Structure formats: structure tokens, C-alpha cells
Amino acid sequence: MSVIYIQGGVPLEGEWQVQGAKNSVLPILAGCLLTREAVAISNCPHLSDVEAAVDILHHLGACCVWQGDTLVVDASGACHTSIDEGRMRAMRSSIMFLGPLVARMGEATLTYPGGCELGPRPIDLHLTALQAMGCEVNEADGLITCTGRPQGGVVSLRFPSVGATENAMLCAVGAKGDTTIVNAAREPEIVQLQEFLNALGGKVWGAGGSVITIQGGQTLHGGHITILGDRIVAATLLSGVAAAGGEVQVRGVDWRHLSTVLQLLEQAGCRVRSGTDSIWFRRRPDVPLRAVAPISTAPYPGFPTDAQAPVMAAFATARGTTIFQETMFSHRFGHVPGLKAMGADISLHGGGAWVRGVPQLHGAAVTATDLRGGGALAVAALGAQGETTLDGLEHIDRGYEGLEKMFRHLGARAERR
Ligand code: UD1
């Protein structure tokens, strides 16, 4: 089994082009089922979660071909209506196939999805959204069966769930009538899903706001989309610079998608200059970060739960105490034992982590237990004295396209063996 070795204490310097966003490409891959023509997805990241989605598409009868960083999907031959437990458990986003599958086939049978262990991750909002559009949903013996041609309707979400908003959009585009999604999630990946559906001939408005309107009854054609830069990978990279010091130019990401993270790192003493498609970022290696006011995760445009772990790793060596309040997922502090093994002083109370900065972390043997927690341990290792051995790479590879290569390119002593 491979591990990543990181010899810490080297400031990061240089430029990096950020990969395409995992959370953008996954619903788009599910959306390819809505058309019988080919779709080209450029800047598609090579990730194990993308492979899992491709495996589901193949299983359903679609054809997927890589051409460099472009993935071409032709779902004209899709004919199956069920996805088995093994494929469903490979990742959380397997549930994104429910909406487009029932819209195309009038029937879908799935099991519950897998994904990172961050606490209970129900799918009730996905199911009630499909019911509101006229589908019949039955749950029995671990199987979810969804039947009926979706008609459209009003989908009112009690919480702005990213996945439920996307599933509802995907189903609604294939519905006969119109749909309004109220209290929709507002993440940039949802705006890109709208862009994708409209590029295929769909009629979707309002993404980025809380109300999304979809005019159903369109026949979708083929098309092309370029996946936007991954804001969480960018946040991880910047956290690495905040931890180790240095000066980098991050390309291919929209700074507005990261504004809460950038503001916080600026308050902590980092320098930031944002351009249209790039961010220049510096933390002087001889000046430690300063603790900041409590940070609470929230739906976009609030502070992203996915950035909580990597940012916390940088604050492990800040001057003073920083409190991280996790409001989205109940078990999202899986990185804390690893950080503590590296010398961090962190205590957990309820949904909060009290991070009392220490002057220096040291290398240790640590294990990633979830995707962004793995990113956090790498960030801590970059600033630590000595060597860190990081395993649990199957979690990291779900969402980072060569995490160690990114940091090595910027001068870190990081390699996978
Ligand atoms: C997506 C992102 C993930 C991110 C999360 C929150 C993808 C592929 N994943 O996950 O990286 O951490 O948004 O920004 O885009 N909930 C329910 N019932 C449901 C669905 C969700 O109660 O049916 C709750 C969840 O338990 C959680 C909250 O809503 O507490 C937010 O979850 P949601 O926005 O749905 O996250 P995901 O779409 O799973």
C-alpha cells in the first residue's frame, strides 16, 4: 500500500494550475444520462471518484472515453435502471444518478450511497425533492426504488443541500413540466451545473441564488463544458503555504469562490492579491500566523466545511487560540488525532475545536480517515519539523489529483512510495 512521505520545513514557491473541481464534475457526469448525444467534459480531473462515476455510467450502458484531460461521455446506449450496492457504496455522489436515471427511464433502483465518514449523511431531501416532482419513492430492505415520469413541481428544501439541489435540477430538466427549487444551495458548482444543462439545450435560471427555475420538456442535445477550478484544492494549497511559509501564484481558480478563506488567511497575516483567474499569496516564513476570531462553517457563501480541516492544520502553529465550529457534519474532526500526533494542541467540545497554537509541529506517522482530513495532514506535514508518513491515500485520491505532486512542484519534499 502506498504512503506519502513529506519532509517538512521547506517554504513553498512557484505557480500551480488548479485541477478541475470534483464537486462540479460529479453531478455533470450523472447529467450526461439526460442526453442521447455525446458530451465532452474538459479539465476533467483524474480522481478515483470520477472513475467510480465512469464505472456507474459504463454499468448503465454508456460509453466513456478519455482524450487527455477531456472525458467524452456518450449515454445513447444507456439501458439499465439499477445500480448495485458495490457501485453505490464507492462514493457519496452515486446518489446523483437517481434524478437523471428516473427522468430518462421512468424507473430507478439504487441502494444507499457511500462516501467519507463525516457522521450521518441522510438522503431524505433528495427523495422528497423527487416526490415533489411526481415520482413515487419506495424504500425497503436497503433498496430505493423511484418510479414514474417526473412532472415537475415546487421543491422546497428545508436545508440548502448541495446534492439535493443538484439531483432536483437534474431530474427537473428531464421532467414534463416546470419546477421551482426553493431554498436551493448556492455553491459555484451549482452555477456550473446550470451552465452545463443550458449548454445541452436545457432551460434553467437562478442558480447562485436561492430560487432555481427549470422549464422541463426540452430534448437535450450533446455539448461541451470546461470544469471550473477546484476551490477546495486551492484552499488546501494556500493552507500549505500558510503552514510552511512561501509565495505562490495559484492559477485557474476564481478568488470570489474562496473569499471567506482568503479573508481569514489575510487576517492571520498572509498577503493576498487576487486577479481574474489567479491568486498571488504569501506568508513570510519568519512570521507565524496570528489566531483569528472563531470560524463557523456554513453553506456557500459562508466558510466551506471542506476547507475547515486544511485551514485548521495551518492554524495549529498560529500565535493564540482559534476556534473552529463545524455546523455541517457532526464527525468532521477526523484529522484532529493526526494533528495531535504531530504536536498540535487541540481539544474538541461538541461541534467545536479549540486550536491553541504551538510554536512548531513535528513529523509523525499519521492516517487520513477522510478526504479533506487527509489534505489537512499533508498541510501540517509541510510546516512540521522532520518526516511525516501519511497513509489512507484511498481517501485523498478521491478528490486530489496527485496531492504530493502539487506540493512537490512548489518545492516541498513530498513523494509517494
Ligand atoms: C456536498 C459536497 C461536499 C460538501 C457538502 C457541504 C459534493 C460531491 N460534495 O456534499 O464536499 O462537504 O456539499 O458543502 O458536492 N442533508 C440532509 N438530508 C439530505 C441531504 C443532506 O439532512 O438529504 C444534510 C447533511 O447531513 C449535511 C447537510 O445537509 O448536514 C449538508 O449536506 P449536503 O449539502 O447535501 O452535502 P453533500 O451534497 O453530500
Residues whose N, C-alpha, C, O or C-beta is under 5 A from the ligand:
A	BS01	UD1	N23 S93 P120 R121 P122 I123 D124 L125 H126 F159 P160 S161 V162 G163 A164 T305 D306 M328 F329
